[in-house]
Amino acid sequence: MNIDKAPVTGRDVGNLVFGSPGTLRAERGAAELRAGRPVVLRQEGSRVAVLALDAASPSIYEAFLAATDGDACLYLTPPRAAVLDLDAPQGALIPARARDHDSICKLGYMRGADAPAEWRAATPLMQEAAALARLALLLPAVLVAVIGEGPSLFDACAQVEPGDIQEGFSTAALDFREVARTPVPLKDIGDVVFTVFRGGFAQRDQLALIVGEPDFSRSVPVRVHSSCITGDLFGSLKCDCGDQLRGGLAKLKALGGGVLLYLDQEGRGTGIASKMRAYGFQHQGLDTVDADAELGFGGDERRYEAAVSILRQLGIGSVRLLTNNPAKIAYLRGSGIVVDERVSVEGEVTRQNEGYLRTKVNRSGHLMDVDALPRKDSDAAG
């Protein structure tokens, strides 16, 4: 034991780096929202109390209204506002007074809500509040209330500032480190090296599956795959995700080796709970894009900073990208990764997923010919 080691002084502690202040504030704020507690979004000269409706119990909702003297409003994102036929390109604010918990939830994210008679255009600060809820994997329907600079019931709440979320995505989102690596034998594929990377904004573990022995000095076959528990794990017939995962691994093997990045962003980045809500709306007849809009989300909320960071750590600067999604190609190229070639990844058409596949082509711009895909007729429930 080294007894001569000098003690850490207060000045030394001040020089330690634990993360950028804005990133820390945003991550703490997201955790508080997820726990059903309010946060304060502060801008020079004003403060806004924020509560995520998705995580707020009826009693917490009533307490929030009381603490804001009934001045709280519900913020609706532009997609949700459009669902209610509101012309609100920046989102809409609806007074929450005289609305109970059930009626405010229906207005915020349920089908069949009537357009509110009273509303006003939202501000960028309110959009920041909704972005914080999305970071917490909650619905972007948030309660907001302007509060003064004097003492209030919200003084003990976590404080977030405008720009903190963007700071996190531009810094922490690119910060990953390898924490584990081991071979795992996979059916029909053989040994695949599972490599775990930890980090990013709001700290999630991500996987890189190295198939075969790819030559990292050349253009590497790569599949960037977003997690889909229902399709990947349980074989849901509503989507083609499981087919793309297993087909992608098989294609990487056939190409002599490559890398599959398995990213933790369920439901196109909305989270498993929102995905299940959207599935419920799809059972009622909506397509996948309109179902997400009912919940306040855009057509695709996924981000790919983790993919770029991991590729760079693996020493991959040029890829043959296995994808049907032009947005992935554009993102990687915009981040400095060379995409030499697009390799299509195709699954089977089922009675349950045909509408979903056509929506991906017609509304999301995916590059595939649904009519040319193999068809598997099935009467199993989707």
C-alpha positions in Angstrom: 0.0 0.0 0.0 1.4 3.4 -0.9 1.1 5.5 2.3 2.9 8.4 0.7 0.1 9.2 -1.8 -1.0 12.8 -1.3 -4.6 13.3 -0.3 -7.0 14.7 -2.9 -7.6 18.4 -2.1 -10.7 20.5 -2.8 -8.9 22.2 -5.7 -8.1 18.8 -7.2 -11.7 17.7 -7.0 -12.7 20.8 -8.8 -10.5 19.8 -11.7 -12.0 16.3 -12.1 -14.3 15.9 -15.1 -17.6 14.1 -14.5 -19.3 15.2 -17.6 -20.5 18.4 -19.2 -22.9 20.4 -16.9 -25.6 20.5 -19.5 -25.5 16.8 -20.1 -25.7 16.1 -16.4 -28.7 18.4 -16.0 -30.5 16.8 -18.8 -29.9 13.3 -17.7 -31.0 14.1 -14.1 -34.1 15.9 -15.4 -35.0 12.9 -17.6 -34.7 10.5 -14.6 -36.9 12.8 -12.5 -39.6 13.0 -15.1 -39.5 9.2 -15.5 -40.0 8.9 -11.7 -43.1 11.0 -11.9 -41.6 14.1 -10.4 -41.5 17.6 -11.9 -38.4 19.4 -13.1 -37.8 23.1 -13.7 -36.7 24.4 -17.1 -35.0 27.7 -16.6 -34.3 30.4 -19.1 -32.9 33.8 -18.4 -35.7 35.7 -16.6 -38.2 32.9 -16.4 -38.7 29.4 -15.1 -41.1 26.7 -16.3 -42.2 23.8 -14.2 -42.6 20.6 -16.2 -44.4 17.3 -15.5 -44.5 14.3 -17.8 -48.2 13.3 -18.2 -47.1 9.7 -19.0 -45.6 9.2 -15.6 -47.9 11.4 -13.4 -50.5 9.7 -11.2 -53.9 11.4 -10.7 -52.7 12.6 -7.3 -49.5 14.0 -8.6 -51.4 15.7 -11.5 -53.8 17.4 -9.0 -50.8 18.4 -6.8 -49.1 20.0 -9.9 -52.3 22.0 -10.7 -52.5 23.2 -7.2 -48.8 24.1 -7.0 -49.2 26.2 -10.2 -52.4 27.9 -9.1 -54.3 26.3 -11.9 -52.1 28.0 -14.6 -50.6 24.7 -16.0 -51.1 23.9 -19.7 -50.8 20.7 -21.6 -48.2 20.9 -24.4 -49.0 19.0 -27.6 -46.3 18.3 -30.2 -47.0 19.4 -33.8 -47.9 15.8 -34.8 -50.4 15.4 -32.0 -51.8 18.9 -32.6 -52.3 18.0 -36.3 -54.2 14.9 -35.2 -56.6 17.2 -33.4 -56.8 19.5 -36.5 -54.9 22.4 -34.8 -52.7 24.5 -37.0 -49.7 24.6 -34.6 -46.4 24.0 -36.4 -44.5 24.7 -33.1 -47.0 22.7 -31.0 -50.0 23.8 -28.9 -50.7 24.8 -25.3 -54.1 23.9 -23.9 -55.1 25.1 -20.4 -55.4 22.3 -18.0 -57.7 24.0 -15.5 -61.1 22.3 -15.0 -59.7 19.0 -16.6 -59.4 15.9 -14.5 -56.6 13.3 -15.0 -58.6 11.1 -17.4 -59.7 13.9 -19.7 -56.2 15.5 -19.8 -54.7 12.1 -20.7 -57.3 11.6 -23.5 -56.4 15.0 -24.9 -52.7 14.3 -24.7 -52.3 10.9 -26.3 -55.6 8.9 -26.8 -57.8 8.4 -29.8 -61.1 10.2 -30.1 -60.3 13.4 -28.3 -62.2 16.5 -29.3 -60.2 19.5 -30.5 -59.9 22.0 -27.6 -61.8 25.3 -28.0 -59.1 27.2 -26.2 -55.4 26.9 -27.1 -52.4 29.0 -28.1 -49.2 28.5 -30.0 -46.3 27.0 -27.9 -42.9 28.4 -27.5 -39.5 26.8 -28.1 -39.1 26.4 -24.4 -42.1 24.1 -24.3 -40.6 22.1 -27.2 -37.5 21.6 -25.0 -39.8 20.2 -22.2 -41.2 17.6 -24.6 -37.8 16.7 -25.8 -36.8 16.0 -22.2 -39.7 13.6 -21.9 -38.7 11.8 -25.1 -35.2 11.4 -23.7 -36.8 9.7 -20.7 -38.6 7.3 -23.1 -42.0 8.9 -22.1 -44.7 10.3 -24.3 -44.0 13.9 -25.3 -47.3 15.2 -23.7 -46.1 17.3 -20.9 -47.7 19.7 -18.4 -45.9 23.1 -18.2 -46.4 26.2 -16.1 -44.5 29.4 -15.9 -43.4 30.1 -12.4 -41.8 33.2 -10.9 -38.2 33.6 -9.7 -39.2 33.8 -6.1 -39.5 30.8 -3.7 -41.9 28.1 -4.8 -42.8 24.5 -4.2 -40.5 23.6 -7.1 -37.3 24.9 -5.6 -36.0 21.4 -4.8 -36.7 20.1 -8.3 -33.9 19.3 -10.8 -33.0 22.2 -12.9 -32.6 22.0 -16.7 -31.6 24.8 -19.2 -32.4 25.3 -22.9 -29.6 23.7 -24.9 -28.8 21.0 -22.4 -30.3 18.2 -24.5 -28.5 19.3 -27.6 -25.3 19.5 -25.6 -25.8 15.9 -24.5 -26.4 14.7 -28.1 -23.3 16.5 -29.4 -21.0 15.3 -26.6 -22.1 12.4 -24.4 -24.0 10.6 -27.2 -20.7 10.0 -28.9 -18.9 8.8 -25.8 -18.8 5.0 -25.7 -16.3 2.5 -24.3 -15.9 -1.2 -24.8 -16.7 -3.1 -21.5 -17.0 -6.8 -22.5 -16.2 -9.1 -25.5 -16.8 -12.8 -25.9 -17.7 -15.3 -28.6 -21.2 -16.7 -28.7 -22.2 -19.6 -31.0 -25.4 -18.7 -33.0 -27.6 -21.1 -34.8 -26.8 -21.3 -38.5 -24.1 -18.6 -38.1 -21.4 -20.1 -35.9 -19.3 -18.1 -33.5 -20.1 -14.5 -33.3 -18.1 -12.1 -31.1 -20.5 -10.1 -28.9 -19.0 -6.8 -27.9 -20.7 -4.5 -25.4 -20.2 -0.8 -25.5 -21.4 1.4 -22.6 -22.0 5.1 -22.6 -23.9 7.6 -24.6 -26.5 10.1 -23.6 -28.7 8.7 -20.7 -26.2 5.8 -20.5 -27.3 2.7 -22.4 -25.4 -0.5 -23.3 -25.1 -1.2 -27.0 -24.0 -4.3 -28.9 -21.7 -4.9 -31.8 -21.9 -8.4 -33.2 -18.8 -9.3 -35.2 -19.5 -12.1 -37.6 -16.6 -14.0 -39.1 -13.3 -12.2 -39.6 -14.1 -9.0 -41.5 -11.1 -7.0 -42.9 -11.4 -3.7 -41.2 -8.8 -2.2 -43.5 -11.4 -2.4 -46.3 -15.1 -1.5 -46.7 -16.8 -3.6 -44.0 -20.3 -5.1 -44.4 -22.4 -3.5 -41.6 -26.0 -3.8 -40.5 -27.3 -1.1 -38.1 -30.3 -2.7 -36.5 -32.6 -1.1 -33.9 -34.0 -3.4 -31.3 -37.5 -4.9 -31.7 -38.4 -7.1 -28.8 -41.7 -8.3 -30.4 -40.1 -9.1 -33.8 -36.5 -10.1 -32.9 -37.3 -12.1 -29.8 -40.9 -13.3 -30.1 -41.3 -13.6 -33.8 -44.1 -11.1 -34.3 -45.8 -11.2 -37.7 -46.7 -7.5 -37.6 -43.2 -6.4 -38.8 -40.2 -7.6 -40.7 -37.6 -6.8 -37.9 -36.9 -10.4 -36.9 -36.5 -11.4 -40.6 -34.1 -8.5 -41.1 -32.1 -9.4 -37.9 -31.6 -13.0 -38.8 -31.3 -12.3 -42.5 -28.8 -9.6 -41.8 -26.6 -12.0 -39.8 -26.8 -14.6 -42.6 -25.9 -12.1 -45.2 -22.9 -10.9 -43.2 -21.7 -14.5 -43.0 -22.2 -15.0 -46.7 -20.3 -11.8 -47.5 -17.3 -13.2 -45.6 -17.9 -11.4 -42.3 -19.1 -8.1 -41.0 -20.6 -6.3 -38.1 -24.2 -6.0 -36.9 -24.8 -3.1 -34.5 -27.8 -3.8 -32.2 -29.0 -0.5 -30.9 -31.3 -0.1 -27.9 -34.0 2.1 -29.4 -37.3 0.2 -29.4 -40.2 1.4 -31.4 -38.2 3.7 -33.7 -36.8 5.3 -30.6 -40.0 5.8 -28.7 -39.6 3.0 -26.1 -41.4 -0.2 -25.5 -44.4 1.3 -23.7 -45.1 3.8 -26.5 -44.6 1.1 -29.1 -47.3 -1.1 -27.4 -49.7 1.9 -27.4 -49.0 2.4 -31.1 -49.6 -1.3 -31.7 -53.0 -0.9 -30.0 -53.9 1.9 -32.4 -52.7 -0.2 -35.4 -55.2 -2.9 -34.2 -57.8 -0.2 -34.6 -56.9 0.4 -38.2 -54.2 3.1 -38.2 -50.9 2.6 -40.0 -47.6 2.8 -38.1 -47.0 6.5 -38.9 -50.4 7.7 -38.0 -50.3 5.5 -34.8 -47.1 7.3 -33.7 -48.6 10.7 -34.5 -51.6 10.0 -32.2 -49.0 9.7 -29.4 -47.2 12.9 -30.4 -44.2 11.3 -32.2 -42.8 12.0 -35.6 -42.5 9.2 -38.2 -39.0 8.1 -36.9 -37.5 9.2 -33.6 -34.3 7.1 -33.9 -30.8 8.5 -33.6 -27.5 7.0 -34.8 -24.7 8.7 -32.8 -24.0 5.4 -31.0 -23.5 3.6 -34.4 -21.0 6.2 -35.5 -19.1 6.1 -32.3 -18.9 2.3 -32.2 -17.9 2.1 -35.8 -15.0 4.5 -35.2 -13.9 2.6 -32.1 -13.8 -0.6 -34.1 -11.7 1.2 -36.7 -14.3 1.1 -39.4 -14.4 4.1 -41.6 -16.0 2.6 -44.8 -19.0 0.3 -44.9 -21.2 -1.7 -47.2 -24.4 -0.9 -45.5 -27.2 -3.6 -45.2 -30.3 -1.4 -45.2 -33.5 -0.4 -47.0 -33.6 2.9 -45.1 -32.0 5.9 -46.9 -32.0 7.9 -43.7 -29.4 5.6 -42.2 -27.2 6.1 -45.3 -27.6 9.8 -45.1 -26.8 9.9 -41.4 -23.6 7.8 -41.6 -22.4 9.8 -44.6 -23.1 13.1 -42.8 -21.1 11.8 -39.8 -18.0 11.0 -41.9 -18.6 7.3 -42.5 -18.1 6.3 -46.1 -21.0 4.2 -47.4 -19.6 2.5 -50.5 -22.6 0.4 -51.2 -26.2 -0.3 -50.1 -27.1 -4.0 -49.7 -30.8 -4.7 -49.4 -32.1 -6.7 -46.5 -35.4 -8.4 -47.1 -37.9 -10.5 -45.2 -41.2 -12.2 -45.9 -44.5 -10.7 -46.5 -47.3 -11.9 -44.3 -51.0 -11.1 -44.1 -50.2 -9.3 -40.9 -47.2 -7.2 -42.0 -48.1 -6.3 -45.6 -49.7 -3.0 -44.7 -46.7 -2.1 -42.4 -44.2 -2.8 -45.2 -46.1 -0.7 -47.8 -46.3 2.1 -45.3 -42.5 2.0 -44.8 -42.1 2.3 -48.6 -44.9 4.8 -49.3 -44.6 7.1 -46.3 -41.1 6.5 -44.9 -39.2 6.2 -48.2 -37.7 2.7 -47.6 -36.1 1.1 -50.7 -37.8 -2.2 -51.4 -40.3 -3.7 -53.7 -43.0 -5.3 -51.5 -44.6 -7.1 -54.4 -41.3 -8.9 -55.2 -40.7 -10.2 -51.7 -41.4 -13.8 -50.8 -44.9 -14.3 -49.3 -45.7 -16.5 -46.3 -49.4 -17.0 -45.8 -50.2 -17.5 -42.1 -53.3 -17.5 -40.0 -51.3 -17.0 -36.8 -52.2 -13.9 -34.7 -49.9 -10.9 -35.3 
